[in-house]
Amino acid sequence: MMLFDKLRQIEERSNGIARALADPAVLAQPSEYARLRKEYAETLEVVERFTEYRDVLKRIGEARLILAEGGDRELQELAQAEIDELGARQAALEADLKRLLLPRDPNDEKNVFVEIRAGAGGDEAALFAAGLARMYTKYAERQRWKIEVMGASETGTGGFKDVILFVQGRGAWSRLKFERGVHRVQRVPVTEGSGRIHTSTVTVAVLPEAADVEVRVDEKDLKVDVYRSSGPGGQGVNTTDSAVRITHLPTGLVVTCQDERSQIKNRAKAMRVLKARLLERAQQEQQAAIAADRRSQVGTGERSERIRTYNFPQARVTDHRIGLTLHRLPAVLEGDLDELLEALTAAEQTERLQRVAS
């Protein structure tokens, strides 16, 4: 019942948005119209599934009535067959709806930076870093995403010590976030005369594009003190409480200003300085968080920390997180990552559903 009530609320919200989108007042506000269009698109799949779900429940109810009434045996068998068939569809729709109701990752629609660095293995690792950069470029092209090389450090052998790709496209984070970690390659290097297989690693960090840091200052977070200016003397000095001291209570930052004779002007100046300091602090925190995220993704780059293995002699790719092995390495390296990424997405959703259920 809770699921049904939640779905009704989303349906009502979706219908309300549809009406708002036809309102001339909303059409006259491009930013509001765009926001509502985005929200409407997010609710549409849920509403469509819910409509089908209710239809399935209605048909099951009708078939059960036929069974309860008894009568014609053939009709009874048909009703039972329909109940069995629709019961399976009901279960599938309920699973879909629960998945759709999971909280969305706020980064899902963001563009991403993909940072690829050679790990253990010297030149062979650098060559595979170039191979992965090509693989992600091919995948981005398949998705019709824009991709740009933001920086690269090449080696003399045609590899990369490191390369940073910027991927622009809807859902880039939701797919590429699964690439974070240590990728291990097993193959015979071109320079290896004895045919011995070498194992090398490449680290991949995937970072969502950071939004511009916004600084909002709530009046309740401020303590404002006024006092008499101190200075070299002269008319107007020390005769009024024009100096201003602003303390930002959440951070403890203190800004004072007494340059102007007007308390209003001093307060305005002090607020500008405070906002600048808060902006700098927020940017530093953001950069620290990004750096910590990067470190947590790639570890030390050792061979034992792998998330995926690319085995060239056996033409296989194994994702160790979900135990999936594909025997089509050449296709994967050409950017055919959908089977891998869809399996990882499904595993993540299953895990999240289990956490919600527990």
TAGI-V887328 format. One record per residue. N is the residue number from 1. RES is the residue in three letters. PSI is psi in degrees with one decimal (* if undefined). OMEGA is omega in whole degrees, -180 to 180 (* if undefined). BURIAL is b if it has 16 or more other C-alpha atoms within 10 Angstrom, else e. Layout:
BEGIN
N_RES_PSI_OMEGA_BURIAL / N_RES_PSI_OMEGA_BURIAL
END
This chain:
BEGIN
1_MET_-39.5_179_e / 2_MET_-39.8_178_e / 3_LEU_-45.5_-179_e / 4_PHE_-44.2_180_e / 5_ASP_-42.4_180_e / 6_LYS_-41.0_-180_e / 7_LEU_-36.9_176_b / 8_ARG_-41.9_180_e / 9_GLN_-42.6_179_e / 10_ILE_-39.7_179_b / 11_GLU_-44.3_178_b / 12_GLU_-40.9_179_e / 13_ARG_-42.2_180_b / 14_SER_-42.9_178_b / 15_ASN_-38.8_178_b / 16_GLY_-39.8_179_e / 17_ILE_-40.7_179_b / 18_ALA_-40.9_178_e / 19_ARG_-40.2_-179_e / 20_ALA_-35.3_-179_b / 21_LEU_-20.1_178_b / 22_ALA_-0.7_-179_e / 23_ASP_124.7_180_e / 24_PRO_-33.9_-180_e / 25_ALA_-36.8_178_e / 26_VAL_-39.5_179_e / 27_LEU_-27.6_-179_e / 28_ALA_-4.7_180_e / 29_GLN_90.4_-175_e / 30_PRO_-42.2_-177_e / 31_SER_-42.0_179_e / 32_GLU_-39.9_179_e / 33_TYR_-43.9_180_b / 34_ALA_-40.3_180_e / 35_ARG_-44.7_-179_e / 36_LEU_-38.3_178_b / 37_ARG_-41.5_179_e / 38_LYS_-45.3_180_e / 39_GLU_-38.9_180_e / 40_TYR_-42.9_179_b / 41_ALA_-36.2_-179_e / 42_GLU_-28.8_-179_e / 43_THR_-18.9_-170_b / 44_LEU_-44.4_-179_e / 45_GLU_-39.3_178_e / 46_VAL_-45.5_-178_b / 47_VAL_-41.4_180_b / 48_GLU_-43.3_178_e / 49_ARG_-40.1_-179_b / 50_PHE_-39.5_178_b / 51_THR_-45.1_178_e / 52_GLU_-38.9_-180_e / 53_TYR_-45.6_179_b / 54_ARG_-37.9_178_e / 55_ASP_-41.0_178_e / 56_VAL_-43.9_179_b / 57_LEU_-39.2_179_b / 58_LYS_-43.9_-179_e / 59_ARG_-36.3_176_e / 60_ILE_-42.8_179_b / 61_GLY_-41.7_180_e / 62_GLU_-40.7_179_e / 63_ALA_-36.2_179_b / 64_ARG_-32.9_175_b / 65_LEU_-40.8_178_e / 66_ILE_-41.4_178_b / 67_LEU_-41.6_-178_b / 68_ALA_-30.2_-178_e / 69_GLU_-18.1_-178_e / 70_GLY_-152.7_176_e / 71_GLY_-139.8_-173_e / 72_ASP_124.7_-175_e / 73_ARG_-41.3_-179_e / 74_GLU_-40.2_179_e / 75_LEU_-37.4_178_e / 76_GLN_-41.5_180_b / 77_GLU_-39.8_178_e / 78_LEU_-40.3_179_e / 79_ALA_-41.7_180_b / 80_GLN_-39.0_179_b / 81_ALA_-38.4_179_e / 82_GLU_-37.8_178_e / 83_ILE_-42.5_180_b / 84_ASP_-44.1_-179_e / 85_GLU_-45.5_-178_e / 86_LEU_-27.8_177_b / 87_GLY_-39.9_178_e / 88_ALA_-39.4_179_e / 89_ARG_-37.2_177_b / 90_GLN_-45.7_-179_b / 91_ALA_-40.9_180_e / 92_ALA_-40.9_180_e / 93_LEU_-38.8_178_b / 94_GLU_-40.1_178_e / 95_ALA_-42.4_179_e / 96_ASP_-44.7_-177_e / 97_LEU_-39.5_177_b / 98_LYS_-38.8_178_e / 99_ARG_-43.0_-178_b / 100_LEU_-24.6_-179_b / 101_LEU_-6.3_176_e / 102_LEU_143.6_178_e / 103_PRO_135.6_-179_e / 104_ARG_144.6_172_e / 105_ASP_119.9_-177_e / 106_PRO_-17.2_-179_e / 107_ASN_-5.5_-169_b / 108_ASP_-41.0_-175_b / 109_GLU_5.2_-175_b / 110_LYS_154.2_169_b / 111_ASN_161.8_-176_b / 112_VAL_155.7_168_b / 113_PHE_127.7_177_b / 114_VAL_113.0_-178_b / 115_GLU_117.6_-176_b / 116_ILE_126.0_-178_b / 117_ARG_137.1_175_b / 118_ALA_135.0_179_b / 119_GLY_-125.4_179_b / 120_ALA_135.6_175_b / 121_GLY_3.9_174_b / 122_GLY_-133.7_-177_e / 123_ASP_-35.4_-179_b / 124_GLU_-39.2_177_b / 125_ALA_-40.7_179_b / 126_ALA_-39.3_178_b / 127_LEU_-38.9_180_b / 128_PHE_-29.2_174_b / 129_ALA_-41.4_177_b / 130_ALA_-37.0_178_b / 131_GLY_-40.8_178_b / 132_LEU_-38.7_178_b / 133_ALA_-40.6_178_b / 134_ARG_-41.7_-180_e / 135_MET_-45.9_-180_b / 136_TYR_-33.1_177_b / 137_THR_-43.8_178_b / 138_LYS_-41.5_180_b / 139_TYR_-42.9_179_b / 140_ALA_-39.1_178_b / 141_GLU_-39.2_177_e / 142_ARG_-33.8_-179_e / 143_GLN_-1.8_-175_e / 144_ARG_36.0_174_e / 145_TRP_155.2_173_b / 146_LYS_141.4_180_e / 147_ILE_140.0_-175_b / 148_GLU_135.8_175_e / 149_VAL_116.9_-178_e / 150_MET_-21.6_-180_e / 151_GLY_149.2_-179_e / 152_ALA_146.2_175_b / 153_SER_104.4_-174_e / 154_GLU_158.5_175_e / 155_THR_168.6_-180_e / 156_GLY_-12.8_-177_e / 157_THR_5.6_-180_e / 158_GLY_9.5_178_e / 159_GLY_-173.7_178_b / 160_PHE_128.7_166_b / 161_LYS_-40.5_174_b / 162_ASP_153.4_178_b / 163_VAL_139.5_180_b / 164_ILE_123.6_178_b / 165_LEU_138.4_173_b / 166_PHE_119.6_-176_b / 167_VAL_119.7_180_b / 168_GLN_122.4_178_b / 169_GLY_150.3_-179_b / 170_ARG_126.3_178_e / 171_GLY_12.2_-178_b / 172_ALA_-45.4_180_b / 173_TRP_-41.7_-175_b / 174_SER_-25.6_179_b / 175_ARG_-48.9_-172_b / 176_LEU_-12.8_179_b / 177_LYS_-23.8_-179_b / 178_PHE_-7.9_-178_b / 179_GLU_-3.1_-177_b / 180_ARG_128.3_176_b / 181_GLY_-163.1_-177_b / 182_VAL_123.5_178_b / 183_HIS_126.7_-176_b / 184_ARG_134.5_178_b / 185_VAL_136.8_177_b / 186_GLN_113.1_179_b / 187_ARG_170.0_177_b / 188_VAL_116.0_179_b / 189_PRO_153.1_179_b / 190_VAL_-32.3_-177_e / 191_THR_-2.5_-176_e / 192_GLU_106.6_-177_e / 193_GLY_-28.6_-175_e / 194_SER_-5.4_-180_e / 195_GLY_16.1_-178_e / 196_ARG_136.2_-180_e / 197_ILE_131.4_176_e / 198_HIS_148.6_175_e / 199_THR_124.2_-180_b / 200_SER_167.2_180_b / 201_THR_154.9_174_b / 202_VAL_135.8_178_b / 203_THR_142.7_178_b / 204_VAL_124.4_173_b / 205_ALA_135.7_179_b / 206_VAL_118.6_-174_b / 207_LEU_127.7_178_b / 208_PRO_144.3_177_b / 209_GLU_126.3_-177_e / 210_ALA_135.3_175_e / 211_ALA_155.8_176_e / 212_ASP_134.3_-180_e / 213_VAL_126.2_177_e / 214_GLU_140.9_179_e / 215_VAL_117.9_177_e / 216_ARG_129.7_-178_e / 217_VAL_119.3_179_e / 218_ASP_132.9_-179_e / 219_GLU_-34.5_-178_e / 220_LYS_-13.7_179_e / 221_ASP_4.2_-177_e / 222_LEU_140.6_169_b / 223_LYS_117.7_-176_e / 224_VAL_122.9_176_e / 225_ASP_140.4_175_e / 226_VAL_146.8_-179_b / 227_TYR_172.0_-178_e / 228_ARG_135.5_-180_b / 229_SER_147.3_173_b / 230_SER_143.3_-177_e / 231_GLY_-167.0_-176_e / 232_PRO_-1.6_179_e / 233_GLY_-176.7_-178_e / 234_GLY_172.8_-176_e / 235_GLN_134.1_176_e / 236_GLY_-12.2_-180_e / 237_VAL_136.4_178_e / 238_ASN_16.5_179_b / 239_THR_-17.7_179_e / 240_THR_157.8_177_e / 241_ASP_75.8_-176_b / 242_SER_-20.6_180_b / 243_ALA_146.3_-176_b / 244_VAL_135.0_172_b / 245_ARG_123.5_179_b / 246_ILE_126.1_176_b / 247_THR_124.3_176_b / 248_HIS_104.7_-169_b / 249_LEU_-41.9_-178_e / 250_PRO_-32.6_-176_e / 251_THR_-17.9_-177_e / 252_GLY_5.9_178_e / 253_LEU_137.3_-180_e / 254_VAL_131.6_178_b / 255_VAL_133.6_176_b / 256_THR_150.6_177_b / 257_CYS_129.5_179_b / 258_GLN_17.8_-176_b / 259_ASP_-34.3_-175_b / 260_GLU_155.1_175_e / 261_ARG_-19.5_-178_b / 262_SER_129.1_176_e / 263_GLN_-37.7_-179_b / 264_ILE_-44.5_-180_e / 265_LYS_-39.9_178_b / 266_ASN_-39.9_180_b / 267_ARG_-43.2_-180_b / 268_ALA_-43.1_178_e / 269_LYS_-44.4_-179_b / 270_ALA_-37.8_179_b / 271_MET_-38.0_178_b / 272_ARG_-41.9_179_e / 273_VAL_-42.3_-180_b / 274_LEU_-45.6_-179_b / 275_LYS_-37.6_178_b / 276_ALA_-42.3_180_e / 277_ARG_-38.7_178_b / 278_LEU_-37.7_178_b / 279_LEU_-45.0_179_b / 280_GLU_-42.7_180_e / 281_ARG_-44.9_-179_e / 282_ALA_-40.0_178_e / 283_GLN_-39.8_178_e / 284_GLN_-41.8_179_e / 285_GLU_-40.1_179_e / 286_GLN_-45.7_180_e / 287_GLN_-38.6_178_e / 288_ALA_-39.6_179_e / 289_ALA_-41.1_178_e / 290_ILE_-43.6_180_e / 291_ALA_-41.3_179_e / 292_ALA_-39.5_179_e / 293_ASP_-42.9_179_e / 294_ARG_-45.7_-179_b / 295_ARG_-40.1_-178_e / 296_SER_-27.6_-178_e / 297_GLN_-42.3_-169_b / 298_VAL_-11.8_-180_b / 299_GLY_-136.4_-179_e / 300_THR_-7.5_-179_e / 301_GLY_11.5_180_b / 302_GLU_157.3_-177_b / 303_ARG_-30.7_-176_b / 304_SER_-10.0_-176_e / 305_GLU_19.8_-170_b / 306_ARG_148.0_170_b / 307_ILE_-24.2_-176_b / 308_ARG_145.2_178_b / 309_THR_134.1_176_b / 310_TYR_105.5_-176_b / 311_ASN_107.8_-175_b / 312_PHE_-43.1_-180_b / 313_PRO_-35.1_-179_e / 314_GLN_1.0_179_e / 315_ALA_42.7_-178_e / 316_ARG_154.9_174_b / 317_VAL_130.5_179_b / 318_THR_124.1_173_b / 319_ASP_112.5_-172_b / 320_HIS_-18.7_-179_e / 321_ARG_-33.9_-178_e / 322_ILE_3.1_178_e / 323_GLY_29.3_-179_e / 324_LEU_129.2_177_e / 325_THR_129.8_177_b / 326_LEU_133.6_180_e / 327_HIS_56.4_178_e / 328_ARG_57.9_-179_e / 329_LEU_-44.2_-179_b / 330_PRO_-40.3_180_e / 331_ALA_-40.6_179_e / 332_VAL_-44.5_-179_b / 333_LEU_-15.9_175_b / 334_GLU_9.8_176_b / 335_GLY_7.8_179_b / 336_ASP_77.4_-175_b / 337_LEU_-1.8_-171_b / 338_ASP_-45.5_-178_e / 339_GLU_-41.9_178_e / 340_LEU_-49.5_-174_b / 341_LEU_-35.0_178_b / 342_GLU_-38.2_177_e / 343_ALA_-40.3_178_e / 344_LEU_-39.2_177_b / 345_THR_-45.7_-180_b / 346_ALA_-40.9_180_e / 347_ALA_-41.7_179_e / 348_GLU_-43.2_-179_e / 349_GLN_-39.3_178_b / 350_THR_-43.9_179_e / 351_GLU_-41.8_-180_e / 352_ARG_-38.6_178_e / 353_LEU_-39.2_179_b / 354_GLN_-38.5_178_e / 355_ARG_-40.0_179_e / 356_VAL_-41.0_-179_e / 357_ALA_-32.8_-179_e / 358_SER_*_*_e
END
